Amino acid sequence: MMASDLASGVLGALTATVPENARSVSIPFTIAPSDFTFPAGGSRVTLKIEVTDLDGGRISVAGLASTARGASRPTSLRAGSNGLLVTVPAGDFAVRVNARAGDSLQAVVRLAGDVNGDYAVDSQDLQLIASARGSRAGQPGYIAAADLQNNGRIDSTDLLLARRNLGAASSARAVSLSLAINAEQDPEQDREVVDSAVTLVGRAEPGAVVTLVNETSGAAGGKTVAGADGGYAFANVPLALGTNTYQVASVSDLGQKAALTQTFTRVASQGAAMTSTERMAHFNLTNIKGMAYTPEPSDFAPGTPNPPNPYFDSDFFNSYYTPMWSSAQGIQGFTSNGRAVNGRGDLKSMESLGVDFLHIYNWNSQRDHTTFLQTLVADGMTVNVPISNYVFSLPMNGALGNPPYRHQLSYVQEIFNQVYPNWRSGDTKPVAGISMWSIGNEPDNTGGDIMPDAVAKVAQMIVYLEDQANIPDGQRLPITVPLSWATSYGGTSYSNPTPSVGAVEALYAAFNATTDFTASAMNLRNPVSEPYTAVQMTVPKLPSDFFATRFVWANNPVGNDVAGFLGLQQVGYAPYNHPVGANAQIPWSTIPMIFYEVGATSIETDPKNPPKSPETQAATDKKQLADMATARGNGQNLNFYGGAVFQSLDQTTHKVGSESGFGVQAFKRVNSRFSYQTITDASQYVLSFISNTWRLDDITPKPALKVVRDAFKG
């Protein structure tokens, strides 16, 4: 019999974490009479307890604490095994362990002498010990489980200890947890249902106390006790549309703890469209911890074709810029001074901050975004797909422009085909990693260049393309229009003291006033045919429930104080969800609300304003993020779903004044010069009309970076 065959028989695996600023911890356990059969004629059982530091630190077992009478003085195990042999009666005990602060420890408990791992000490175990007596570790015949003293040899003392425990047995087992929706509601057991309330069932150790917590909302889900067969159930557990994460935890009679996290998805039933709130939940956007990702290099100069500018479209979220956002080493197709290039790892850095959503500003369908999205998903994030302000400069009909963005509808259509790349073959799911549409950026702050009806037309195009591609409601993304902190949009007709309320009123009116219009685009069923042939299409008006089922209110407060907007303190205007004097037909308290740009600048060049610094930036960011967390937890902002910090990197070379200092990271400089590599891209992702060289900057954190990490990761 191999030693590895004798590794079962674990009664429990007890865990504990050494508190910060401490050097020891007690690991409690309980000997319950119902769980143990004591040796014949006795009332005590001998246990072997071995402690491990799961973080690799050095530990020492200091002893056993007990309030029970009859516990023998513990015998320390040797050979560096960090454990004890203890003979104890029924009662409560704790193993005292010296270890490094913050380390996680595990104490494994077995019956001393249970060599064959059948949870009992009997004659078979004594025979195994006797047969191995005289052997040492590494020699033939040595059985680790028979070495009760852990001293590397099996001798008469091991046999004596086992004989004293002869007849001991236990029904305790190392905890194994499970959690699922009951089979009647989820017959396929794929954790996806349409029910708004379900019964969650599972198994734990018999008699264990089991608790349930909704990790999505933080709400307690109840407590129960596992039955004689280990089964347990929680009835009427609520599921919101979208993903719902629950954690179940158990504590056995012995005191061992176990936890399991499981995600369940509620999908919309066939019929009525989801509301905007339900849609945000469906795409897991109800607790956004986002970042406005702006990785423009230090030589970024939009619109400068000298040589043909590789940054012409401000789209860095594609394979051409892999070394910027990937953390891979020696990336194929990229060199710097003839050497292989390692990725800067922007996405992995975002993940380390706790970021789960990226707000980006440009998307060029000529670029290949596949690898970027795959890496994004692997790092636990999603992204919006922007229809940028550029769309509004294109003609709706008439003369053809240059490929590929000849007309507005073509521009939207090309991007749509990257969001839903397989719709022609019947796969109507958006590509993994994409969770929201955004139309424009602060159209209410363009001096009248982009009016609400123009925004509404783009929304019509998205819905039209969805209809043509037969995208079901459950696969249609939320749509947002990022708005500024302004109090009006398009003149005095739509204004309100509460920032962006007037803009929402203007959009609401525009969405409801849409009419059919004609637009030129490529043939939807044969979009790759060239030369480009403009086809006149009739784009229908928006459905009457568009605002209620698709619209998400996104506001860009940047450095402004958000406490009043969120109703946390009284200011000169009412909170966003109860604006005074606003259109009463708009359901203000139920519109999904997110901040798309929250954060402060570290630079101030206007002498009329208070000076700014990286420290003042961090302080403002900290307050804004704390106010957002308070609003999400106070029960008064049920549809406030978090937001994105503005922004990932300073925009030093193409913005001036305060606009250049919003990044939570800055360009690294050496002797006042930017530190960077010049990347040569020899990959297949270079567009024919742009340069194949670009700048990969070294970057350095600002104090605000830690503020974001603390807020998002705790």
DOZADO-644804 format. One record per residue (C-alpha): x, y negated, z negated; residue in three letters. Coordinates in steps of 0.02 Angstrom, whole numbers, plus 32768, in hexadecimal, padded with zeros to 4 digits. Layout:
BEGIN
XYZALA ...
This chain:
BEGIN
800080008000MET 80487F578033MET 804E7EC77FB6ALA 7FE87E5E8031SER 7F5D7EDD8020ASP 7F537EB87F66LEU 7F387DFB7F73ALA 7E7C7DFB7F50SER 7E2D7DFB7EA4GLY 7E2F7D3E7E91VAL 7DAB7D0D7E10LEU 7DBB7C557E33GLY 7E267BCE7E82ALA 7E1A7B387E0DLEU 7E4F7A8C7E4ATHR 7E7F79E87DF9ALA 7ED879477E29THR 7F5678F17DB9VAL 7F1478417D95PRO 7F7577AC7DD2GLU 7FF1776C7D51ASN 7FEB78157CF9ALA 806478A67CF0ARG 7FF179337CBDSER 7F4279767CD2VAL 7ED479FC7C83SER 7E7F7A7D7CF2ILE 7DE27ABA7C98PRO 7D907B647CA7PHE 7D0A7BC67C4CTHR 7CFF7C7D7C1BILE 7C457CA57C21ALA 7C117D4C7BD2PRO 7B9B7D6D7C63SER 7C2E7D697CDCASP 7CA37DE07C80PHE 7CAE7E917C3DTHR 7D2D7E937BB0PHE 7DA67F237B91PRO 7D5B7FB27B2DALA 7D407F837A78GLY 7D7B7ED07A92GLY 7D387E217AADSER 7DCB7DD77B09ARG 7E0E7DE47BB9VAL 7EBE7DC47BFCTHR 7ECC7D527C92LEU 7F5C7D277D04LYS 7F587C6F7D37ILE 7FD17C2D7DBAGLU 7FDA7B727DE1VAL 80137B257E86THR 80327A6F7EB5ASP 7FDA7A607F5ELEU 804179C47F84ASP 80E67A1D7F6BGLY 811A79C97EC9GLY 81707A1A7E35ARG 81007A4F7DA5ILE 810A7AA27CFCSER 807C7AF67C9EVAL 80797AAF7BEDALA 7FFE7B277B9EGLY 7F487B4F7B7ELEU 7ECB7AE47B1FALA 7E317B347AD3SER 7DA47B157A58THR 7D7F7BCF7A52ALA 7DBC7C3E79C4ARG 7E197CDC79EDGLY 7E837C9C7A7EALA 7F347CE17A75SER 7FCD7C777A8BARG 7FED7C717B46PRO 80827CC57B94THR 80D97C5C7C19SER 80FF7CB47CBDLEU 81B17CAD7CF9ARG 820F7CA77D9EALA 81CF7BF77DC2GLY 811C7C307DDBSER 80D37BA67D6EASN 804E7C0C7D17GLY 800D7C607C7BLEU 7FD17D077C39LEU 7F437CE07BC0VAL 7ED57D517B57THR 7E347CF57B34VAL 7D827D117AF3PRO 7CE67CBF7B3AALA 7CF27C027B33GLY 7D377B657B83ASP 7DF07B517BABPHE 7E677AE17C0AALA 7F137B007C54VAL 7F867A6B7C33ARG 7FFB7A457CC5VAL 808579C47CD6ASN 809079827D88ALA 80A978E87DF4ARG 802378617DF2ALA 7FA578737E7FGLY 7FD379277EAAASP 7F4C79AA7EC6SER 7F5D7A4C7E64LEU 7F0E7AF87E75GLN 7F057B7D7DEEALA 7EE07C2E7E2BVAL 7E937CA27DA8VAL 7E9A7D617DACARG 7E807DEF7D32LEU 7F2B7E217CF0ALA 7F4B7ED27D2DGLY 7ECF7ED17DBEASP 7F507F0F7E3AVAL 7EDC7F4E7EC3ASN 7E707EB17EC0GLY 7DC87F037E9AASP 7D9F7E8A7E0BTYR 7DB87F107D86ALA 7E4A7F5C7D26VAL 7E3F801A7D2AASP 7EA880B77D36SER 7ECF80987DEEGLN 7F257FF67DBFASP 7F8B804B7D37LEU 7FC280D07DB2GLN 7FFA804A7E2ELEU 80617FF17DA9ILE 80AD80947D6DALA 80DD80C67E1DSER 8133801E7E39ALA 818B80187D90ARG 82447FF67DA1GLY 82367F9C7E49SER 826C7EEA7E67ARG 82307E657EE0ALA 826F7E8B7F8EGLY 82877F447F6CGLN 821A7FD17FB2PRO 81887FF97F41GLY 817E7F4C7EF0TYR 80C97F0E7EE0ILE 80B97E557EB6ALA 800E7E6C7E66ALA 80587EED7DEEALA 80DA7E6F7DB3ASP 806B7E227D2CLEU 80FA7DBB7CE4GLN 81337D767D8DASN 81E77D997D5CASN 82147DF47DFCGLY 82147EA37DB2ARG 81917F217D7CILE 81B37F6F7CD2ASP 81607FBD7C3BSER 81237F137BFCTHR 80B97EFE7C9AASP 806D7FA97C7CLEU 804C7F807BC4LEU 7FF47EDC7BF0LEU 7F867F367C6EALA 7F577FC07BF1ARG 7F207F3B7B74ARG 7EAB7EF77BFAASN 7E6A7FA37C2ELEU 7DAD7F9C7C4AGLY 7DA87EE27C6DALA 7D3E7EAE7D04ALA 7CEE7E117D49SER 7C637DDF7DBESER 7CB47D337DDBALA 7CF47D157E8AARG 7D537C8D7EE4ALA 7CCD7C177F23VAL 7C997C1E7FD9SER 7C1A7B9A800CLEU 7BA67B9180A1SER 7B247B1180D7LEU 7AA77B168166ALA 79F87AE38198ILE 797D7B708177ASN 79627BE5820AALA 78AB7BB78222GLU 78D77B028249GLN 797C7B2882A1ASP 796A7BD482F1PRO 7A057BBB835EGLU 7A6C7B8782C6GLN 7ABE7AFB832BASP 7A9A7A7B82A2ARG 7A2D7A15831AGLU 797479FA82F8VAL 78E7797E8318VAL 78A379858266ASP 78B178EC81F8SER 78BD795A815CALA 790B7A08814FVAL 79317A8F80D1THR 79EC7AA980BBLEU 7A207B578082VAL 7AC37BA98057GLY 7B237C1D7FE5ARG 7B987BFF7F53ALA 7BD37C667EC0GLU 7B3D7CAB7E60PRO 7B0F7C347DD4GLY 7B777BA57E18ALA 7B337AF37E07VAL 7B207AAC7EB6VAL 7B0C79F37EDFTHR 7AE4799E7F85LEU 7B1778EF7FBDVAL 7AEC7893805EASN 7B9878518090GLU 7B4D77E7811BTHR 7AE4777E80A3SER 7B3677AA7FFCGLY 7A9077E37FB4ALA 7A8778777F3DALA 7A2D790D7F84GLY 7A0A796D7EE5GLY 7A4E79F97E78LYS 7A227AB17E6ATHR 7A687B577E2BVAL 7A987BE67E9DALA 7A327C837E81GLY 7A6B7D327E56ALA 7A977D517F0CASP 7AEE7CA87F1CGLY 7A647C5D7F85GLY 7A297BA97F6CTYR 79B97B2D7FC8ALA 79927A737FCFPHE 78E67A4A8014ALA 78AB79AA806CASN 795A796B8093VAL 794778CF8102PRO 799C78C381ABLEU 79AA781F8207ALA 79B4781F82C4LEU 7A67784182F6GLY 7AEC7892828CTHR 7AD478B181D2ASN 7B6678E98168THR 7B44794880C6TYR 7BBC798B8046GLN 7B917A1C7FD4VAL 7BFB7A3D7F3AALA 7BF47ACA7EBBSER 7C3A7AED7E0FVAL 7C3C7BA47DD7SER 7C2D7BE87D27ASP 7CE97BFD7D26LEU 7CFB7B457D50GLY 7D3D7B537DFFGLN 7D047ACE7E78LYS 7CE57AD67F32ALA 7CA27A5B7FB2ALA 7C697A658066LEU 7C3B79D980DFTHR 7BC479FC816EGLN 7B78798B81F4THR 7AC779A08233PHE 7A7A794682C7THR 79C8790E82D9ARG 799678F0838EVAL 78FE789383CBALA 786778FB83F8SER 782878F084A9GLN 77B1785E84C3GLY 77C777AF8482ALA 786F775A8496ALA 78DE774683FEMET 78DE769D83ABTHR 7980763B83AFSER 799D766A82F9THR 79827722831DGLU 79F3771583B5ARG 7A8176CE834DMET 7A6F776082D5ALA 7A6677DA8366HIS 7B10779E83A4PHE 7B59779782F3ASN 7B6876D982EFLEU 7B1776B18247THR 7BBA769381E8ASN 7C3176458264ILE 7CE4762C822BLYS 7D2275DB82C7GLY 7DB2757C8313MET 7DB4750483A6ALA 7E4075568407TYR 7EA374D18464THR 7F5075168490PRO 7F7E74928513GLU 803D74908526PRO 80A673F984F9SER 80B873C985B2ASP 7FFD73D585D0PHE 7FC2734C8645ALA 7F177372868FPRO 7F00733E8743GLY 7FBA73298766THR 7FEC739387FEPRO 80A9737F87F0ASN 80CD740A881EPRO 8020745A8830PRO 7FED7454877BASN 7FD875008729PRO 7F6C74AC86A6TYR 7EF4745F8724PHE 7E5974B286DCASP 7E8574B38621SER 7E5B756D8620ASP 7EE075C685B8PHE 7E74765C858DPHE 7EAC76CC861BASN 7F367744864DSER 7FA476BC8699TYR 7FC3767D85E7TYR 7FD477268592THR 807276F68530PRO 8012766684E2MET 7F8A76CA848CTRP 7FCC777E848BSER 803D77C48404SER 808678498477ALA 81427859848AGLN 819E78578531GLY 8103782A8595ILE 810E786C8645GLN 811177EB86D1GLY 8151775A8665PHE 8204771F864DTHR 825F768B85FFSER 8310766A863BASN 830F77198685GLY 82E1776C85E0ARG 824377C685AEALA 81C2775F8551VAL 816F778884ABASN 80C077488489GLY 80A576B58414ARG 8010771183CBGLY 7F8D768883BEASP 7EFC770283AFLEU 7F50776B832ALYS 7F7476CA82CBSER 7EBC769B82D5MET 7E8D77458292GLU 7F03772B81FESER 7EA4768C81D3LEU 7DFE76E981CDGLY 7DC1769B8270VAL 7D3776FF82C6ASP 7D0076868350PHE 7D5D761783CBLEU 7D1775778413HIS 7D65755784BDILE 7D4574CD853ATYR 7D6B750D85EAASN 7D5375AC864ETRP 7D8E75C38701ASN 7D44765A8759SER 7DDD766087CAGLN 7E3F769A8733ARG 7E42774B86EDASP 7E0277478639HIS 7DF978048621THR 7E93782085B5THR 7E727783854EPHE 7DC377C28522LEU 7E02787184FAGLN 7E8678298485THR 7E0677B48439LEU 7D9278468410VAL 7E2278AD83CAALA 7E48781C8354ASP 7D9378138319GLY 7D5B77758372MET 7CE0773883F4THR 7CDD769C8460VAL 7C64762484B3ASN 7C6576178571VAL 7C61755E859EPRO 7C0D750E8633ILE 7C7D74768627SER 7C5573C18650ASN 7CA873E086F8TYR 7C0874318737VAL 7BAF738A8734PHE 7C2A734187B3SER 7BF973C18837LEU 7B6D73AB88B6PRO 7ACC740B88A2MET 7AB77418895EASN 7B0173CE89FAGLY 7BB373D28A3AALA 7C2374608A02LEU 7CB674408992GLY 7D5274AA897DASN 7D45755D893FPRO 7D0F75A088CCPRO 7CA97515887BTYR 7C4B74D0890FARG 7BA774A988B7HIS 7B6974A68805GLN 7B0B754A8813LEU 7BA275A08861SER 7C0D756487D0TYR 7B9375AC8751VAL 7B78764987BAGLN 7C32767487C2GLU 7C4276668706ILE 7BA076C886ECPHE 7BEA77578751ASN 7C7D775F86D7GLN 7C09775E8641VAL 7BA077EA868DTYR 7C20783F8700PRO 7BBD78DF871CASN 7B0B78A1872FTRP 7AFF78DB87E5ARG 7B1C798F87ACSER 7A9779828725GLY 7B08795C8690ASP 7AB978BE864CTHR 7B2378A885B0LYS 7B92780E85A0PRO 7C49783C85A1VAL 7C8C786384F3ALA 7CD077C9849BGLY 7C56774A84E4ILE 7BCD7715846CSER 7B88766B84A2MET 7B7375F28533TRP 7B9E753B851CSER 7B6C74B28594ILE 7BDD741A859FGLY 7C3773C58511ASN 7BE7732F84BCGLU 7B7D72FC8552PRO 7B29727F84DDASP 7BD2722684CDASN 7BF9720D8586THR 7BB2715F8599GLY 7B1D719B85FDGLY 7B817200867BASP 7B2D72A48646ILE 7A7572918621MET 7A04731085CAPRO 79AC7343866BASP 7A55737586B7ALA 7A7973E38620VAL 79CC74318630ALA 79EE745C86E7LYS 7A8974C086B5VAL 7A1F751D8635ALA 79A3754286C1GLN 7A30758B872AMET 7A677601869FILE 79B5763F8683VAL 7999764F8740TYR 7A3676B98754LEU 7A01772586BFGLU 79577741870FASP 79A5776D87B7GLN 7A1A77E98763ALA 798D783486F8ASN 79E878108655ILE 7977784A85C6PRO 795177D38539ASP 79BF783284C0GLY 7A587813852FGLN 7A387758854DARG 7AB276ED84ECLEU 7A8A76558480PRO 7AA475AF84D9ILE 7AEB75168484THR 7B12746484B8VAL 7B9E741C844CPRO 7B66736F8412LEU 7BC672DF83C6SER 7BA972838322TRP 7B4C71FB8383ALA 7A9E71C58350THR 7A5371B183FESER 7A5771FE84ACTYR 7A2871A5854BGLY 79F9710084FAGLY 798070D28471THR 78F8714A84A8SER 794A71D58445TYR 79A0719783A9SER 799E71C182F1ASN 7A0B7191825BPRO 7A3972498241THR 7AC9727082B8PRO 7A9C72D18357SER 79E272DC832BVAL 79BD726283B7GLY 7A2172CE842FALA 79C0736A83FCVAL 791D730B841BGLU 795C72D784C7ALA 798B738A84F4LEU 78E773CE84B1TYR 788973558522ALA 78F7737E85B8ALA 78E4743A85A0PHE 782774288599ASN 782073B48631ALA 7880742186ABTHR 783A74438757THR 786D74B787E4ASP 78FF7477884DPHE 796674B488E0THR 7A1F74D588D2ALA 7AA6751A8944SER 7B0C75B28914ALA 7B5276548956MET 7AE076E4897FASN 7AC2773688D6LEU 7AC377E6891CARG 7B6177CE8985ASN 7BC8774D8927PRO 7C73777C896AVAL 7C4C775F8A21SER 7CB876DD8A77GLU 7CB476638AC5PRO 7C4776178A41TYR 7B94760D8A78THR 7B2475978A19ALA 7A7A75E089F3VAL 79EC757189BAGLN 799F75B4891BMET 790B757B88B6THR 7936757387FFVAL 7897757D8795PRO 7870750E8702LYS 789E754A8655LEU 782375B985F7PRO 77BC755A8577SER 780F75B884E7ASP 78C37593851EPHE 78E9751E848DPHE 78A17597840DALA 78F476328455THR 799D75F98498ARG 79D5754F8456PHE 7A5B754083CFVAL 7A7F74948386TRP 7B3B74758385ALA 7B7D73D68338ASN 7C2F7390833AASN 7C4773328295PRO 7D07733382A3VAL 7D4872C38216GLY 7C9E728681DAASN 7C5B72B6812FASP 7BE373478149VAL 7B9B734B8097ALA 7B0D72D380C0GLY 7AE773288165PHE 7AD573CE8109LEU 7A6B7382807EGLY 7AED73977FF5LEU 7AEA72DF7FC6GLN 7A8272477FECGLN 7AC471D68075VAL 7A77715880EAGLY 7A1A71DB814FTYR 79B7727B8132ALA 7A0373298144PRO 7A00737C81EETYR 797673F881C4ASN 78FD73738184HIS 792272D681EBPRO 78B2724081CAVAL 784F71FA825CGLY 7880728882D1ALA 781172E4834DASN 779E734C82E1ALA 778673CD836CGLN 783A74068356ILE 784F748C82CFPRO 78E574368280TRP 78F574AC81ECSER 78FF75498258THR 7975751382E4ILE 7A1A757182D7PRO 7A9E74EF82AAMET 7B5B74FF82BCILE 7BEC748682B3PHE 7C5374968353TYR 7CDC741E831EGLU 7CFB74048265VAL 7D9C73BE8221GLY 7E057321820FALA 7E9C72D28262THR 7F4872BB8216SER 7F6E721E827DILE 7F27716E8273GLU 7F6B70E082DFTHR 7EE0706282C0ASP 7F176FF08230PRO 7E606FCE8209LYS 7E49708281D1ASN 7E9770D78139PRO 7F3C712E8160PRO 7F3A71E78187LYS 7FB772728169SER 7FBE73308170PRO 7F92732D80B7GLU 7EF772C080CETHR 7EC4732F8160GLN 7ED073C980F2ALA 7E6B73768068ALA 7DE0734480E0THR 7DDC73EF8133ASP 7DD374408087LYS 7D3E73D68054LYS 7CE273F280F7GLN 7CFB74AE80F1LEU 7CC974B28039ALA 7C2B744E8060ASP 7C0274C880ECMET 7C16755C8076ALA 7BA775067FF4THR 7B2174E38075ALA 7B22759680B1ARG 7B0875D68000GLY 7A8D755B7FB2ASN 79EF759E8003GLY 79C774F78054GLN 7A1F751280FAASN 79E675C0812CLEU 7A0B75A481E5ASN 7AB4754E81D0PHE 7B2C75CE8216TYR 7BD9758581F7GLY 7C4B753C8279GLY 7CF3752682CDALA 7D8674C3828CVAL 7DC774408304PHE 7E4A746F833CGLN 7ED374F3834ASER 7F6074828389LEU 7F8473C98392ASP 7F68737B843EGLN 8003730F8435THR 802A72EA84EATHR 7F8272C6853AHIS 7F21727684AALYS 7F4B71D58450VAL 7F32719483A1GLY 7EC771F8832ASER 7E8C726883B8GLU 7F3972B883C1SER 7F4372F6830EGLY 7EAF736982EDPHE 7F12740B82FBGLY 7F30747C8266VAL 7FD674A282BDGLN 805374308312ALA 80DA74418397PHE 8182746F834CLYS 820A73F18371ARG 82C773FF8367VAL 832173578362ASN 827C73038392SER 826B7371842DARG 81E873F5844APHE 822574A7842FSER 81E7751984B9TYR 820A759F853BGLN 81EC758585F4THR 8186761B862DILE 8191765F86DCTHR 80F876C3870BASP 811A77468790ALA 807877A2876DSER 7FE577B987E0GLN 7F857735877FTYR 7FDA769C87CCVAL 7F6076388836LEU 7FA7761388E1SER 7F99755788D4PHE 7FEC75398829ILE 809B754287E2SER 80D175E98796ASN 812F75978706THR 80E975508666TRP 811D752385B5ARG 81087594851DLEU 812175268485ASP 815B755683D8ASP 80DA751B835AILE 80DD74F982A0THR 805374F7821DPRO 800B745C81CCLYS 7FC2745E811BPRO 7F13746E8164ALA 7F3C751C81A4LEU 7F41756080F2LYS 7E9E750580CDVAL 7E4A7564815BVAL 7E92760B8121ARG 7E5875ED806EASP 7DAA75BB80A8ALA 7D92764B8123PHE 7DEA76D780C6LYS 7DD3769E8011GLY 
